[in-house]
Amino acid sequence: MELVPLVPRLAAFPDKRPGAWSIRLRRPLLEIGEQDAALLREELAAVTISPDVAIPGYLAAIRPVGKAAGARG
């Protein structure tokens, strides 16, 4: 999910100037209020699928990795 388009709607980013939001993300903790959490849950629900649906696709995409040249076995 892309966060930048949501910045104008998130209270966690009070400075709405372009690019100002990235400074807040560099802090160790970013407080997310209940309204922001609800918005993020709603947005995530639109783009997520359950693990039992996603995992088989990931497993099917695994490709064996060969030994590196010069590696001892």
HELIX and SHEET records of a PDB file:
HELIX    1   1 VAL A    4  ARG A    9  5                                   6    
HELIX    2   2 TRP A   21  LEU A   25  1                                   5    
HELIX    3   3 GLU A   34  ALA A   45  1                                  12    
HELIX    4   4 PRO A   51  ALA A   60  1                                  10    
END                                                                             
